[in-house]
């Protein structure tokens, strides 16, 4: 991993002053800035100059020189004894900080407490073939009994949890000492991310919100402190599917602290692939594969838990911003610590970066999203080739997850995607082959459609980037633009008939199905949505309208009335799908989130009266309530469109729906997104390309295309 990403993460976890406690607890809304003048790009708020994650002690402890590290002192009046880690006891006793008698197969303490007793595998003898540094198998791991020296001792000293006592044991006096960072797991080993799994067993369903009183305890061994130290090659990745639970089942995380179990359960019950803006997940990647890998890798675990905690907090009227920031901050610092060790990167590291990037997108921080995307590209091309990435469900989802960010950033910032075209064509060829092999499988047919539309989007990004940099002539730009227009029409006409079966169309809705007077489309119109398993076809159709709308707006010539009418039809089709998805009670979770980019571009091409504007504003407010925060530059652009500066503060009059929680997240996100670090990131932050050829006209907020001499983002 390049030094760039090390510095990037260090800046994210940079030091800073500590805010007032009320700012982080969410009990008092953070004061909002006055409305910004049209076109302004930054605001002042209480988080300015505080550092990336405010309120967390010693956020860059891993970068401090070893000699300058200070050990945390014990509380006055308590005798402090530094406990060295047990090297040969079972994981359960070691995590509980009690002496293990080392009886096999079950020690006496685990037998009495009816706990699972798991011993570390014996370290291979020196010089044996299994310990070769060149080994590339996915199960390669560091011996659990290995020590990381003083760094590990310092880290462990700050992160110990109180021991859990048996009924006949007396609680030691030192157990009453509270940890200064109660959400940390105790580290007992550095095991492989792809190490052996215990057999799945039942888990406890948690319906209550976890307590944040500092008493997080664990009754069995924790997971690894870092990512896998073994080399995961493209060949080895083909074996990574074997340890994962069957689709629809959950991995065992009963050994984790209660808070982490709670959020992982919440994640599986509420988060879908649509929350990640990914059209399909036929392999149940997010609930099965991702969560399994998270139980084996701390940085990934805290990133996933942070994402779940973010969504849970938004739904909690008494939610506190630090409930999810603490987990995200933990993930960042663990990832930074691992990268500084210069160990071999793994797929778990890549997934951690992608999950952090997803949270950045939700916070509206597209500049930091671009930083993660750059690092993800470096790892992806190290770990995979175009041919190996398509061979496993894990690889294919990594490809879809990363390429979405690649296209998203490229189109917003008017520069080309990083992945070469071969990666996308190989995915199409693989999915085509699967359809040929299993022609009755609807999932593969959806995958083929999605992959082909993704390639068209990539080619659009390449064209718009070349046009912005004036690397093509006007004739070349026009010829390629026409070719992509034909490709979009061919894509729509080339759908397999099984993806349009009328039997799957939604024709009825529960309750009152009368449209409201302020609706611009009928949200209860029959025949707009497809039910599962074809719901993804609805999302793909909406994305096609969005891509066609973006493409049509970037013509090298002034938009004709006929073309303008066509663009408006695409915009209303998007609004129709969004409204119907919202109205249908059986729409999957997150399905409005994935439609957010489509709705944002459609807003530019609907009628410019107050009724249409308010309809769009209500939808944008709803999306922010779901956690998808619009950055201040986006709000400023929309305020220009709506001719209402108050939209910079909030979408609806009188702060309707602008909860203290959203206000706190907004203030936090706005401060982070205020400073761009390069010309490219400035283009992304200002959404320059999206609006470069869409100028707000004087009549009713209509948009007019710029002159013919301005091509592809100029």
N, C-alpha and C positions, 0 to 999 in steps of 0.2 A: 504494500500500500504506500502511495506516495506521501511525502511530507506535507503536501497540501492539505490532505484530509486530517492529518494529525493537528495541524494548526487550526483548521476549521472546527474540529471538535473541541479543542482547547478554548477557542473563543466562545463556543456555545456554553461551555461550563466555566466561563471566566469568572474571576472574582468580582465582587462588588459589594456595595453597602447593603445592609439589611433593611427592608422596609418595615413600616409599622405592621404589627401583627394583624391588625384588622384588614389590611390590604390582602393578605393571603387567606384569611379565614372566611372571607366572603360574607361576613356579617353586615358589613357596611359597603354599599356600592362605591366603587372608585369614582371620584368626580370626573365627569366627561369634559372634554375641551369644548370651547365654543365652536359653532359651525365654521368650517374652513372655507376660505375664499376659493372660488372655482379654479381648478387647475393646481391648487397647492398639493404638495406631495408628502407632507409630514405634519405631525401634531405633537404637542407637548402633553405629557401625562406623568403620573407619579412614578412610573417604572423607569423613566429615562435615567441613564447613566448608572443603572444598578447592575448591569451584567446580565448574562443570558438567563440564568435561572436564579432569581432572587430569593433570599431567605433560607438558603441551604448552606450549612457551615462547611468550610474547607472544600469548595467544589472542585479544586484542581489539586487535590492532595497527591495525585500520582505524579505530577510534574515537579514537585518540590524536591530539592536535593536530599539524598538520604541522610546526610549529616545534620540537616536542619530540621528533620522531622521531630516532632515532639510527641511524647506519649501522653495520652489523656490521664489525668490524675484521678485517683479514687476519691470518693466523697469523704469530707471531713469526718473523722471518728470511726472510719471503717478500715480494717486491715486489708490491704490490697495484696493479693498474691497473683502473680502472672502464671497462668496455667499453660503448660506446653501441651501440644496436641497429642492424643494417644495415637500410636503408630500402628497397632495391631488389633485393636478392639473392633467390635462390629460397628457399622455405621450408626446404628440407633443409639448406642451408649455414647459414642463420640459426640453426636449432635446434642445429646441431653447433658453432656458434661458430667458423666458419672463413670465410675470405674467398671470395666467389663471383665468378667472372669474368663472370657474367651473360650467357653465351652462350645463345641461344635456338635450338631449343626445349629443349635439354638442356645444362646447364653442364658444364665439363670435369670437375669433382670428382664430380658425380653419374654422368657417363658412365663414369669410371674405376671408381667404386665400385659400378656397376650398381644405382644407387638411383633411385627415382622422383623426378623433378625437376618441381616444381610452383611456378609463379610466382604472386604475388598479382595479382588483377584490378586493372586500372588504375582509379584513383579517377575518378568522373565529374566533369566540369568544373563549376565553380561556376556556379550559375544554371540548370543544365540541369534538365529536368523530372524526371529520374530521381533527383535529389537532394532533391526536395521533402520537407519534414518531414511532409507530409500523406499521403505514400505509405503504402499499407497492404498491399502485396504481401508474400508470405512470404519472398521472396528478398532483401528489402532488407537491406543490411549496411553497416557502417562500413568505410571503406577499411583494408585490412591495414597500410598504411604509416602510418596515423595514430598519433599519440603521445598518451599519457594523462598526460604531464608527469612532475613529480617523484614523484607517488604511484607511478606505474608503475615509475620507475627504482628507487625504494626497494624496491618489491616484487620486481622482477626481481633486484636485487642479492642478496636473501636466498634466491632460489630457483633459481639457476643450476645446471645440471648439467654434469658434466665432458664435454668434447667427445669425440666418437668419431673416432679418427684413421684415415686411410687407411694402407695397408701401407707406403707410401714417405714417410710423415710422421713427424716426431719429436714426441713428446708434450711439450707445454710444462710447465715446472715448476709453474705454477699449477694444472695439472689435477689435482694430487694433493690439493688442498684439498677436504675433505669439506664438503658442505652440512649445516647444522644441522638442516634438515628434509628428509631425503632423499626423502620420498615426494611432493614437490611436482613439478609439471611446469614446465618453463621456458615463459614466455609470450613469444610473438613478435608477436602481433597480437590484435585484438579483432574477430574475424570473426563473421558472423551465425550463429545457431544453425541457420538454414535456408539456409545458403550452399551453394555448389557442392560436390558430392561427387566424389571420385575414383572411377574405375571400380573395382568390387570385384575383389579379387585374392585369391590363396590366403593363408591364415593358418597359423601354426604351432600345432600341437596341443601343449599343455603338460600333462604329467602330473605333473610334480614341483611341490612347493610352492615359491613364489617366495622368494628370499633377502631378508632384511631386514638386510643388512650395510651399508646406506647407499649401495651402488653401483647406483643406478637410472639407466640411461642411455637416451637416445632417439636413434634414428638418422634421424628425420625430423620434420617440423613437428608441434608440439603443437596442441591445439584451443584454442578461445577462452578467455580469462581470465574472461569474464563471460557473461551470458546475452544473447540477441539484443536489439539496440537498436532493431530495427524494430517497428512496431506490427503485431500480429497480430490482425486483426479476425475476427469470426465468418465473414464471407464469405471472407477469405483462408485460413481454416483448412480450407476445403473443398479447397484445393490441396495441403495438407500431406501427403497420401498419396502423391503422385507420386514423391518421391525415395526412398521406402522400398523396401528389397529385397523380393523376393517372399516370401510366407509360407513359413517353413521354412528360408530361407537366412539367412546372417548378414551384417551390415555389415562393411566393412573397418576393422579397428582395428589393423592391423599397424604403423601409425606410432606407436602408444602405447608407453610403457615396458613392459618385460617383465612387471612385477608386475600392471599393469592389464590387460594381455592375458590373463594367467593367470586372474584373477578373472572377467573377462567370459566367457571360455570356460567356466569353472566354472558361472557363472550360467546360461548357455544349456543346459548339459548337466544341471543339477540342479534349477533353480528353475522352478516352474510357477505358473500362476494360483492354484492351491490354496494356495500359500504366502502369497498375498495375500488369502486368504479370499474369492475371487471364483469364482463357480460355473463360468463358461464363458469361453473365450478362442478363439473360432473364427477370429479374424483373426490369431492368433499375435502379439498385441500385445507381450507382455513379452519375448519372445525376438527379435522383429524390429523393431517400431516403437520401443519404449522404448530398446533398446540403440543403435539408430541415432541417436536424438535425444541419447543420452548421449555419443556420440562427437563431438557438435557443441557440447556445453555442459558446462563443467567442474563446476559445482555439482551438476548431475544425474549426471554421470559418477561423482563421488566418492560420491554417495549410493547409487547402484546397486552400485558396487564394494564399498562398505561393507556393504551387505546380503549380497552374495555372500561377502565375507570373514568375516562373522559366522557364516554357516552352515558355511563351510569350517573355521573355527577350532574350532567345537564338535565336529567329527568328527576333529580332529587331537589325539591324546593329548598332544602337546607344544605345543598351541595357547597363544597368548599374547593377553591381552585387548586389548593395544594394536594387534594386527594388524588389527582392524576399527575400533577407536576412532579411529585416526589418519585413516582415510578419512572417517568420519562427521564428525569435527571439521573436516576440511578442507572438506567440503561446507557445513557451517554457516557457517564464516567467509567462504567465497566468496559464499554467498547473502546474508549480511549486507552484505558489501562492495558487491554489486550493488544491493541495495535502497537503500543510503545514497546512491547516485548519482542516485536519483530518475529512473531511466530507465524506459522503457515496459516493462511486464511482458509475458511471453509464456507460451505453454503449457509451455515447458521449465521456467520458474520454478514454475508450478503443479505439474508432475510432480515437481520436486525436493521441494516441500513435502509432497506425498502420500507420496513414498518415505521422507522423514524421519519422517513420522507413522507409517508402517508399522514402522519400526525402533523407535520409541517403544512401539508396541503390543507388540512382541516382548519389549522390556525390562520390560514391565509398568508403564510410566510413563503412565498414562491421563491424568494432569493435563497433562503436556506434549503428549500426543496432542491434547488439546482445544485447546491453543494453536495447533498447526499446523492443526487443522480450521477454526478461526476464520479464519485467514489464507487457507486454501484456498477457503473460501466467498467471500471478498472477490474473489479473482482469478477464480474460476469465473464469477461473475455479471458481471464486467467483460468477460471474453473470449467468453462464450457467451450465448445465449438458449435457452429450452426448445426452440425450433425448430431452431436451428443445431447444437446439441450432438449431436443424433441423426444428423446427416448423414454423419459419418465414423467409421471404426473408432476413431480416436484420441478423438474427442469422446464416443463411447458408453462407452469404457472409463473415461475421466475421470469420467463421470457415475456409473458403477457403483462406481468406486473411492471417490469422495468420499461418495456417498450411504450406503455401508456405514458409514463413520465417523460420519456424521450420525445414523443410526439407532442405532448402537452406543452412542454417547455419550448420546443422548437417553433411551434406555431405562434405561441405568445410572444416570443422574443425575436422572431424573424431570422433564425439561423437553423441550419440543417440538423437532422438527427445524428446521433453518434454511431448507432449500430448500422453497419453496411446493409445493403439490400439483400444480400445472400441469407441473412438470418431470417428475414421475413418470408422469402420465397421457399426456403427449406421447411418452414413451419407449414406453409400451404401444401407443399408436396406431401409431407407426412400425413396431414389430415385428409387429403384426397385419397391417399393409399388406404387409410383406415375406413373411409366410406366405401371404397371398392371392396375391401375385405368384409365389411359388416354393413351392408346397405340399409339395414332396418334400424340402425342405431341413430336416433335423432341427435344425440349429443355431438357426434362427430360432424353431422351436417351443420349444426350451429357453429362448431369450431371452424369449419371451412369458411363459412360466411364471415365470421368475425375476423379471421386471419386475412382474408382478401380485402375487407374494408380497411383493416389496419395498414396494409401495404399501400392502398390508395392514399391514406392519410400521410404516410411517410413520404410518398412521392410529392404530395402537395407541399409538405414542409420543405423538401429539397428545392422545389421550384420557387416557393416564396422567399426562401433564404437567398437563392441565387439572384432573384429579382431585386431583393433589398440591397444586395451588394453590387448590383449592376454587372453580374458575371455572365449574363446572357443578353442577346439583342432583343429588341421588341418583337421581331418576327419569331425568334426561337421561343420566347416566353409565350406568345400567342399560340404557336403550334402545340406546345406541351400542355397548355391550358385546355385546348380543345380535346387533346387526347385523354386527359383526365376527366373531362366532361363525359366523353363516350364511355370511359371505364366505369363511372358512377352509374350511368344508365344500364350498362351491361350487368353490373352487380345486382341492381334491383330486379332486372328481368330474369336473372339466372338462378333465382332461388329454387330449391327443390320443392316440389308440390306438397310434400309431407310437412313442410314448415308452415303451411298456410291452411291447414285443415279447418274447415268451418266449424267442425264439432267442438273445437277448442276455443272458439270465440266467446267472450264474456257478453252475455245478452241481458243479464238482470243484476240489480243491485239491491242490497238490503235497505229497508227504511224508506223515507221520503226521497223520491228520485226527481224532484222538481228543481230545475236550475234557478239560481238566485238572480235577481235583476242586475247585479253588478258582474255577473259572469260574462266573459267574452266568448266562451265556447260552452257547449253543453257537456258537463262532466259525466253525465249518465248516458251518453250516446252509446248504443249497442254496436258491437262489432269493431271496436277500437282496440281492445286488448285481447291477447291470447292467454288462456290459463296455462299453468304448468302442465306438461313439461315444455310448452312452447312460449312461456312468458319471456324468455330471452329473445325470441323473435320480435316481440314488441319493442324491447330495448334497442335491438339492432336497427329496426326501422326508424326509430327516433334519432339514433345516431347518424343514419344515412341522411335524413333531412338536415341535420346539423352540419355534416360534412359538405353536403351539397350547397347549403346556405353560405358557409364560409368560402367554399370554392367559387361560387357564383359572384360573390362580392369582390373577389380579387382579380377580376378581368383586367386586361391591359387597356381596355377602352371604357369610355363612359357608359354607365348602365342605361340601357334603353328602357322604355316603358314596359315592353313585353318582358324583359328580363327582371325588371323590378316587380312586376306582378307575380312572376314565378318565384322570386325570393320570398314574397309575402305569403304565398301558398305554403312554402316550406315552413315558415315561421308559425303559421296558424296550425299546421299539422303537429308541430312540436307542442304547442300550447294545448292542443286537444289531448294528446297522449299524456302529458303531465297532469292535466286536470283529472283525467279518467283514472290514472294510477293513484292519485290522491283520494279519489272518491270510492274506489273499489276496496271494500274492507279486507279482502284477501291478498292484497298486493304484498309481496315479500318485503321484509325489512330492508331499508336502505335503497329501495328502488327509486325514490325521489332524489336521493343523493347522486346516483349515477347519471340522472337526467339533468343535473344542475348546469353543466356546460352547454347543453342543448338549449335550455331555457334562457341562459344569459345571452346567447347569440340571437335567439328568436326575439328577445326584447327590443333589439335594434330595428326590427322590420315589421312590427305590428303597427296598427294605427296609433297616431301620436296624441290621442285625446286623453283627458284625465281618467276616464273609465279604464282604458287599457293600461295606463301607467299604474293606477292603483292596484289593478289585478296582478301585474308583474311584481309590484312592491310587496304585496301580501305573500306571494310565493317566495320571494327572496328572504323575507322575515321568517317564514316557516322553515326554510333551509338553514338559516342561522340558528334557529331554535333547536334544530337537529344536530347542530355542531359544526356545520360547514360555514366558516366565517369568511365574509367578503373583506378583502383588504381595503385600506382607506383609498388607494388609487382607483380600485374598482368602484367603490361607492361614489367617488368624485366624478368618474365618468358617467355613471348612471344619474347622478344629480344633475349633470349637464343635460342629459337626455330628457329627464323628467322636469327640468326647469324648476327644481326645488332643492335649495341648499340643505334643507333639513335632512335629506337622505344621507348626507355624510355622517350625521350622528346616528340616525336610525331610520328604517324604512317607513314606519307608520307614524301618523300624527299622534301627538300626546304620549309618545314613548310606549304605545300599546305593544305589549309582549316583550318589551326591552327589560328583561329581568336583571337583577343585580349580578347573577352569575354570568350572563352574556356580556354585561357591561365590563366585568372584571376580565373576562377572556379577551374582549375587544381591546381594552386598554393595554393588556399584556402583549397581544399580538401586534398592535399598531406600533408599539415602541420597538419591537424586534424587527419589524419590516421597514422601519423608517430609513435605514442606512443601506445603500447599495455599495457593493465592494468592487464593481467593475462595470464597464460599459455594457457587457452582455447582461449582467444581473439588473442593471438599470432598465434595459429594454423589457426584461421579464416583469419587473416590478411595476412599470408603467403600462403593461399590456400593450406595448407600442404597436406591434404588428396587427393585432386584432382590430384596433381602432384607426390604423393609419390611413385606410381607404374608406372609412365610414365617418364622414363629417356630418355634424349635426346642423341641419338646415334651419332657416328662420321660420318655416311654417309648420307649426304643430309638432315640432320635434322630429320631423322626417329626416332620414339620413340620405345624403347624396354622395355618390362615388366621386373620388377626386379625379383630376384631369387625366387624359389618356397618356400623357407623358410620364405619369407616376406609376411604376410597375411594382407589383408584389411587395408592398410594404414601404415603398419610398414616399 
